[in-house]
Amino acid sequence: MAEQGWTLTEIWEAAATQIPNAAFAKQGDRTVTWSDANRRAEGLATSLLNSGAEHQDKVAQYMYNCPEFLETFFACFKASLVPVNTNYRYEADELVYLWDNADAVAVVFHGTFVDTIEAIRDRVPRIRTWIWVDDGSGPCPDWAVPYEVAVLTAGEPVIGRVERSGDDLYMLYTGGTTGMPKGVMWRQDDLVIVLSAGLGLTVPEEYDAEFLDGIFVEPGPIGLPACPLMHGTGALTSFGTLTSGGCIVCLESRHFDAAELLDTIDREKVNAIAIVGDAFAKPILANLDSEPARWALESVAVFTSSGVMWSEETKQGMLLHQPNMLLADAFSSSEALGMGQSVSGGGAAAKTARFQAGANTIVVDDLGDRIPPGSESVGRLAVGGRQPIGYYKDPDKTARTFLIVDGKRYSCPGDYATIDADGTVSVLGRGSVCINSGGEKIFPEEVEEALKTHPDVADAVVVGVPHDRFGEMVVGVVQPKDGSTPDPQELIGHVRERLAAYKAPRHIVEVDTIGRAANGKVDYKRLREDAIGAS
């Protein structure tokens, strides 16, 4: 029982007690029940404590999506340890930086990463425990413990060995579009309340131990993170589903396959799917268009995209196939949940980059003063209410991001926007990649969305490159649709029809692929260098 505030563990343990035979996680033909998950998480938590992990020590998760990933969350929270997400695309130096910065003492990893780890083990001496998850890629190394051995560890009940509280952390490393990854620190009590508002079981603001008595009568919703659990969108939407006593379905493929996703949705009767923008949605729509009779999607209540906006055109296309589902565009970041959302349904798609502001969302100017709705002034979005306590070991970035406005604390991660009198937010983009051309501020995301509405464009990124006269010149980096060869001048004219002329690219660079990461984000620095070389 939590001594102070809500914890995810206490809610999940209640589900395991009250609906023990309901599914907690599925992958392929494998099902883990809530009872199984609770037992296995207890064993893993015991193993981590026995290996020397202490209160709020960090445990890195270096895995693809799988039930073990979810069990590791459960185990860490049980033992009052802090899970640390690890991008499985990282190279050696990036892994060393991340695990050193996080002060990780243990790593749970898929077997396919053995060679990568062996090359850097001597560079991360703080890590004492390595737990190997069998994925058929080879034998367990002698320096690691098999996961299935760790989950069988027995001993004194974990709850008697640790003091859990709502102050226990969940830490989410985020790299954003620039800079080194930073650990965003969420108190579990705050996170539970924020998730409760939109994703999970609605719990009272004030902690009440008796609230959970008999709360789970039947299994909750079935969720499927199409994006990686190593990123916030996949993890946080999964937390919301599990907090409602639901089940998380993991895809078997380690590379996104839209047909596999659609097959799994129908087979498992999935209710909620988490994606990240058009990088996921466009392949889904292409498959639906090519085989319209193959998938019913009758179980789907909502597709939720977070982290990257998805286009009105794509939403309209998906709603033609299943008008009864909702398409939610949640405007959030790792350090600012609930800034705004737009919801499309019933055959009508909401406009790209326009959101209804959350209850605690405001726009502030560069001096940190609140901008009145309807003023048309551009400022930074900020969200109040419950929010992270800051960035791990980075007080300077914490001070820059978390502001006091009118006596209240707000998270202000750097997204620029305007806010209408009715609370509608028009998102312009991140100030960190803002282009200054002849004194005019141009936000890349606004121009990117215009480019992506062209029928020959599969994806696009906009960058600023040096210009003798204007300081910077707007350049569009475009990935054509298969079989298309877009005309650069036609693309520039296409943008001019939708935005002010000064925002339109002056040059177009065509690439085979934009190279989006699994979370939908792009490497603006690399693409800018490519654009400079081609301009």
C-alpha positions in Angstrom: 0.0 0.0 0.0 1.3 3.4 -0.9 2.1 5.6 2.1 1.8 8.9 0.3 -0.1 9.3 -3.0 -1.0 7.0 -5.8 1.4 4.5 -7.4 1.0 2.5 -10.6 2.0 -0.6 -8.7 -0.9 -0.4 -6.2 -3.4 -0.1 -8.9 -1.9 -2.9 -11.0 -1.7 -5.2 -8.0 -5.4 -4.5 -7.3 -6.2 -5.6 -10.9 -4.1 -8.7 -10.4 -6.0 -9.6 -7.3 -9.5 -8.8 -8.6 -9.3 -10.0 -12.2 -6.4 -12.6 -12.0 -7.3 -14.6 -15.1 -7.8 -11.6 -17.4 -5.1 -10.9 -20.0 -2.3 -8.5 -19.0 -0.3 -8.8 -22.2 -0.4 -10.7 -25.5 2.1 -11.2 -28.3 1.4 -13.7 -31.1 0.0 -16.9 -29.5 1.4 -16.0 -26.1 -0.9 -14.6 -23.3 0.3 -13.4 -19.9 -2.6 -13.0 -17.4 -2.7 -10.4 -14.7 -1.9 -13.1 -12.1 1.1 -14.3 -14.2 2.4 -10.7 -14.6 2.1 -10.0 -10.9 3.9 -13.2 -9.9 6.7 -12.7 -12.5 7.1 -9.0 -11.7 7.4 -10.0 -8.0 10.2 -12.5 -8.8 12.1 -10.0 -11.0 11.7 -7.2 -8.3 13.1 -9.6 -5.7 16.0 -10.5 -8.0 16.9 -6.9 -8.6 16.8 -6.1 -4.9 18.9 -9.2 -4.1 21.5 -8.0 -6.6 22.0 -4.8 -4.6 19.5 -2.4 -6.2 18.4 0.2 -3.6 15.5 2.7 -3.3 15.0 4.6 -6.6 18.0 3.1 -8.3 17.7 3.1 -12.1 17.0 0.0 -14.3 17.5 0.4 -18.0 15.1 -1.3 -20.4 16.9 -2.2 -23.7 14.2 -4.2 -25.5 11.8 -4.3 -28.4 8.1 -4.4 -27.5 7.2 -7.6 -25.6 5.4 -8.7 -22.4 8.8 -8.7 -20.6 9.0 -4.9 -21.2 5.7 -4.4 -19.4 6.6 -6.9 -16.6 9.8 -4.9 -16.1 7.8 -1.7 -15.5 5.7 -3.6 -13.0 8.8 -5.1 -11.3 10.6 -1.8 -11.0 7.6 0.0 -9.5 7.1 -2.9 -7.1 10.6 -2.6 -5.8 10.6 1.3 -5.7 13.1 1.3 -8.6 13.1 3.6 -11.6 12.8 2.2 -15.1 14.9 3.9 -17.8 13.8 3.7 -21.4 16.6 2.9 -23.9 16.4 3.6 -27.6 17.4 0.3 -29.3 18.7 2.3 -32.3 21.4 3.9 -30.2 25.1 3.2 -31.0 27.8 2.5 -28.4 28.6 6.0 -27.4 24.9 7.0 -27.1 24.2 4.0 -24.8 27.2 4.8 -22.6 26.0 8.4 -22.3 22.4 7.4 -21.5 23.2 4.7 -18.9 25.9 6.8 -17.3 23.7 9.9 -17.2 20.9 7.9 -15.7 23.1 6.2 -13.1 21.8 2.8 -14.1 22.7 -0.1 -11.9 20.9 -2.8 -14.0 19.9 -3.5 -17.6 17.2 -5.8 -18.9 18.0 -6.5 -22.5 17.0 -8.6 -25.5 19.6 -11.2 -26.6 20.1 -9.6 -30.0 22.0 -6.8 -28.2 24.6 -9.0 -26.6 27.4 -8.0 -29.0 26.7 -4.3 -28.6 26.7 -4.6 -24.8 29.9 -6.7 -24.7 31.7 -3.9 -26.5 30.8 -1.3 -23.9 30.5 -3.2 -20.6 33.8 -1.9 -19.3 32.6 1.7 -20.0 29.6 1.4 -17.7 31.1 0.0 -14.4 28.2 1.2 -12.3 25.9 -1.5 -13.9 26.1 -4.5 -11.7 23.2 -6.6 -13.1 22.5 -7.7 -16.6 19.3 -9.6 -17.3 19.0 -11.4 -20.6 15.7 -11.8 -22.4 15.7 -14.8 -24.8 14.7 -13.8 -28.3 16.2 -16.8 -30.1 19.3 -14.8 -31.3 21.8 -16.9 -29.3 22.8 -18.2 -25.9 22.8 -16.2 -22.7 26.3 -14.8 -22.0 28.0 -15.9 -18.8 27.9 -12.3 -17.4 24.1 -12.1 -17.5 21.2 -13.7 -15.7 18.4 -15.3 -17.9 15.2 -13.4 -17.4 13.2 -16.6 -16.8 15.6 -17.4 -13.9 15.2 -13.9 -12.5 11.4 -14.0 -12.5 11.5 -17.3 -10.5 13.4 -15.7 -7.6 11.6 -16.2 -4.3 12.1 -14.4 -1.0 10.5 -12.0 1.4 7.6 -10.2 -0.2 8.9 -7.1 -1.9 6.3 -4.8 -0.3 7.9 -5.7 3.1 11.3 -4.8 1.9 10.7 -1.3 0.4 8.8 1.8 1.2 6.7 2.7 -1.9 5.1 6.1 -2.2 3.6 8.5 -4.6 6.9 10.3 -4.7 8.5 7.3 -6.5 9.7 8.3 -9.9 8.9 7.3 -13.5 11.7 8.6 -15.6 11.3 9.1 -19.4 14.4 10.0 -21.4 13.6 12.3 -24.3 16.0 13.6 -26.9 13.5 15.9 -28.7 14.9 17.3 -32.0 18.1 18.8 -30.6 20.5 18.2 -27.7 21.5 15.1 -25.7 18.7 13.0 -24.1 17.4 14.2 -20.8 15.5 12.3 -18.1 12.1 13.8 -17.4 11.1 12.9 -13.8 7.5 12.3 -13.1 6.2 11.6 -9.6 3.9 8.5 -9.9 1.2 10.2 -7.9 1.2 13.1 -10.5 1.4 10.7 -13.4 -1.5 8.6 -12.2 -3.7 11.7 -11.9 -2.7 13.0 -15.3 -3.3 9.6 -17.0 -6.6 9.3 -15.1 -7.9 12.4 -16.8 -7.8 10.9 -20.3 -6.4 7.4 -20.5 -7.0 5.2 -17.5 -9.1 4.5 -14.4 -10.4 7.8 -13.0 -9.0 8.0 -9.5 -9.6 10.8 -6.9 -7.1 13.6 -6.7 -6.6 12.8 -3.0 -5.2 9.4 -2.2 -7.8 7.0 -0.9 -6.6 3.4 -0.2 -10.2 2.1 0.0 -11.0 3.4 -3.5 -9.4 0.4 -5.1 -11.5 -2.2 -3.1 -13.4 -4.2 -5.7 -12.9 -1.5 -8.4 -12.0 -4.1 -11.1 -15.1 -6.2 -11.9 -14.3 -7.2 -15.5 -11.3 -6.8 -17.9 -10.6 -3.4 -19.2 -9.9 -2.2 -22.7 -7.5 -3.8 -25.1 -4.7 -1.5 -26.2 -2.0 -1.8 -28.9 1.0 0.4 -29.0 2.1 0.4 -32.7 5.0 2.5 -31.7 7.8 1.4 -29.4 7.4 1.1 -25.6 10.8 2.8 -25.4 9.1 6.1 -26.3 6.6 8.1 -24.3 3.6 7.6 -26.6 3.9 3.8 -26.4 4.6 3.6 -22.7 2.2 6.2 -21.4 -0.8 5.0 -23.4 0.0 1.5 -22.2 0.1 2.7 -18.6 -3.4 4.2 -19.1 -4.8 0.9 -20.5 -3.2 -1.2 -17.7 -4.5 1.3 -15.1 -8.0 0.4 -16.3 -7.3 -3.4 -15.8 -6.8 -3.8 -19.6 -4.5 -5.8 -21.8 -1.6 -4.6 -24.0 -1.1 -6.4 -27.3 2.4 -6.3 -28.7 3.1 -6.8 -32.4 5.5 -9.6 -33.2 7.5 -7.8 -36.0 10.3 -5.5 -34.9 9.7 -3.3 -37.9 6.3 -1.6 -38.4 4.1 -3.5 -40.7 0.7 -1.9 -41.3 -0.9 -5.2 -42.6 0.3 -7.0 -39.4 -1.2 -4.2 -37.3 -4.5 -4.4 -39.0 -4.6 -8.2 -38.9 -3.8 -8.0 -35.1 -6.5 -5.4 -34.5 -9.2 -7.6 -36.0 -7.9 -10.9 -34.5 -7.5 -9.5 -30.9 -10.4 -7.1 -31.1 -8.3 -4.2 -30.1 -10.1 -1.1 -28.8 -7.3 1.5 -28.7 -4.2 1.9 -30.9 -1.3 4.3 -30.3 0.6 5.6 -33.3 2.9 8.5 -34.0 1.7 10.7 -36.9 1.6 10.0 -40.6 4.7 7.8 -40.5 2.3 5.2 -39.1 -1.1 6.4 -40.4 -0.2 6.7 -44.1 0.9 3.1 -44.5 -2.2 2.0 -42.6 -4.4 4.0 -44.9 -2.5 2.7 -48.0 -3.3 -0.9 -46.9 -6.9 -0.1 -46.2 -7.3 1.5 -49.6 -5.6 -1.4 -51.4 -7.7 -4.1 -49.7 -10.9 -2.4 -48.4 -12.7 -5.6 -47.7 -10.0 -7.3 -45.7 -10.3 -5.5 -42.4 -13.4 -4.6 -40.5 -11.9 -2.6 -37.5 -15.2 -3.0 -35.8 -13.6 -3.2 -32.3 -11.7 0.0 -32.6 -12.8 2.9 -30.4 -9.9 5.2 -31.0 -6.6 5.7 -32.8 -4.4 8.1 -30.8 -1.4 9.9 -32.2 0.9 11.8 -30.0 4.3 13.4 -30.4 3.9 14.1 -34.1 0.8 15.6 -35.8 -1.0 13.6 -38.5 -2.7 15.2 -41.5 -6.3 16.0 -42.1 -6.1 14.2 -45.4 -5.0 10.9 -43.8 -7.7 11.2 -41.1 -10.4 11.7 -43.7 -9.2 8.6 -45.6 -9.2 6.4 -42.5 -12.7 7.6 -41.5 -14.0 6.5 -44.9 -13.1 2.9 -43.9 -14.5 3.0 -40.4 -16.5 6.2 -39.5 -17.5 4.8 -36.1 -14.0 5.2 -34.7 -12.4 8.3 -33.2 -9.1 9.7 -34.4 -7.4 11.6 -31.6 -4.4 13.9 -32.1 -3.0 14.5 -28.6 -0.6 17.4 -28.4 1.8 16.5 -25.7 5.4 16.0 -24.9 7.3 14.0 -22.3 7.4 17.0 -20.0 4.1 18.5 -20.8 1.1 16.1 -21.0 -2.3 17.4 -22.0 -1.4 20.6 -23.8 -4.3 20.1 -26.2 -6.1 17.6 -28.4 -8.2 17.4 -31.5 -10.7 14.5 -32.2 -12.1 13.5 -35.5 -15.0 11.1 -36.1 -18.2 10.5 -37.9 -16.6 11.1 -41.2 -15.3 14.6 -40.3 -11.6 15.2 -39.8 -10.1 18.0 -37.7 -7.7 20.4 -39.3 -4.0 19.6 -39.0 -2.1 21.5 -36.3 -5.3 22.9 -34.6 -6.1 21.7 -31.1 -8.5 22.5 -28.3 -6.4 23.7 -25.5 -6.3 21.6 -22.3 -7.8 23.0 -19.1 -4.4 24.1 -17.8 -2.9 25.3 -21.1 -1.8 28.9 -21.8 0.4 30.7 -24.2 3.2 32.9 -22.8 5.5 35.5 -24.5 9.3 35.6 -24.4 9.1 37.5 -21.1 7.1 34.7 -19.5 3.8 36.8 -19.4 0.5 35.2 -20.4 -0.8 36.1 -23.8 -4.6 36.7 -23.8 -6.6 34.3 -26.1 -7.6 35.9 -29.3 -4.7 38.4 -29.4 -3.1 36.6 -32.4 0.3 37.0 -30.8 2.7 34.1 -31.1 4.1 32.6 -27.9 5.1 29.4 -26.3 2.6 26.8 -25.1 2.7 26.1 -21.4 0.7 23.6 -19.3 0.0 23.9 -15.6 -1.5 21.5 -13.1 0.4 18.3 -12.4 3.7 18.1 -14.2 7.2 16.6 -13.9 9.5 17.8 -11.1 12.2 18.5 -13.7 15.1 17.0 -15.7 17.4 14.5 -14.0 20.7 16.1 -13.1 20.0 19.2 -15.2 18.8 22.1 -13.0 19.6 24.7 -15.7 17.3 23.0 -18.3 14.7 22.5 -15.6 14.7 26.2 -14.8 14.4 27.1 -18.5 11.5 24.8 -19.1 9.4 25.1 -15.9 8.2 28.6 -15.4 6.2 30.5 -12.8 3.4 32.5 -14.5 0.9 34.4 -12.3 2.2 32.5 -9.3 1.7 29.1 -10.8 4.2 26.6 -12.1 4.0 25.7 -15.8 5.9 23.3 -18.1 7.0 25.1 -21.3 8.9 22.7 -23.5 9.3 25.2 -26.4 6.4 24.7 -28.8 5.2 28.0 -30.4 1.6 28.6 -31.1 -1.3 31.1 -31.2 -4.5 30.8 -29.2 -7.9 31.9 -30.4 -10.6 33.4 -28.2 -12.4 30.1 -28.1 -9.4 28.2 -26.9 -8.3 26.7 -30.2 -4.5 26.4 -30.4 -2.7 26.7 -33.7 0.7 25.0 -33.3 3.5 26.5 -35.3 6.5 24.3 -34.2 9.5 24.2 -31.9 11.5 27.3 -31.4 14.7 25.3 -31.4 14.3 24.7 -35.2 12.7 28.0 -36.0 14.0 29.6 -39.2 14.8 33.3 -39.3 14.7 34.5 -42.9 15.0 38.3 -43.4 13.7 38.9 -39.8 10.6 36.7 -40.3 10.2 33.7 -38.0 9.2 30.6 -39.9 8.2 27.5 -38.0 9.1 24.3 -40.0 6.2 22.2 -39.0 3.7 24.6 -40.5 5.5 24.5 -43.9 6.0 20.7 -43.6 2.3 20.1 -43.2 1.6 22.2 -46.3 4.1 20.2 -48.3 2.7 16.9 -47.2 -0.7 17.7 -48.6 0.7 17.5 -52.1 -0.3 14.2 -53.7 3.3 13.3 -54.8 4.8 13.8 -51.3 5.1 10.9 -48.9 7.0 12.9 -46.2 8.7 16.3 -45.8 10.9 18.2 -43.5 11.8 21.9 -43.7 15.1 23.4 -42.6 16.9 26.7 -42.8 20.2 27.0 -44.6 22.6 30.0 -44.6 21.8 32.8 -47.1 23.9 35.8 -47.8 21.0 38.3 -47.9 18.3 36.9 -45.7 20.4 35.1 -43.1 18.6 31.8 -43.6 16.7 30.4 -46.6 13.8 27.9 -46.3 14.6 24.6 -47.9 12.1 21.7 -48.2 13.5 18.2 -48.0 11.0 15.9 -49.6 10.5 12.1 -49.8 8.3 11.4 -52.9 5.6 8.8 -52.9 6.6 5.6 -54.6 6.6 6.1 -58.4 6.3 9.8 -58.2 8.7 12.5 -59.3 7.4 15.8 -57.9 8.3 19.0 -59.7 10.1 21.4 -57.3 8.5 24.5 -58.6 5.1 22.9 -58.4 5.7 22.0 -54.7 6.9 25.6 -54.0 3.7 26.9 -55.6 1.6 24.4 -53.7 2.9 25.9 -50.4 2.4 29.5 -51.6 -1.3 28.7 -52.2 -1.6 27.8 -48.5 0.8 30.0 -46.6 2.4 33.4 -46.9 4.9 33.6 -49.7 7.9 34.2 -47.3 7.2 30.8 -45.7 7.4 28.8 -48.9 10.7 26.9 -49.7 13.0 28.6 -52.1 14.6 25.3 -52.9 13.5 21.6 -52.8 15.9 18.7 -52.0 14.6 15.2 -52.9 15.7 12.3 -50.7 14.9 8.5 -50.7 13.7 8.7 -47.1 13.4 11.3 -44.5 14.6 8.7 -42.0 12.1 9.2 -39.2 12.8 7.5 -35.9 10.3 5.1 -34.5 8.8 7.9 -32.4 8.1 9.9 -35.6 10.8 12.5 -34.9 13.5 13.5 -37.3 17.2 14.5 -37.1 16.9 18.2 -38.2 20.6 18.7 -37.9 21.5 15.9 -40.3 18.8 17.0 -42.8 20.0 20.6 -42.6 23.5 19.5 -43.4 22.2 17.4 -46.4 20.2 20.4 -47.6 23.2 22.7 -47.3 25.2 20.3 -49.4 22.5 20.0 -52.1 21.6 23.8 -52.2 
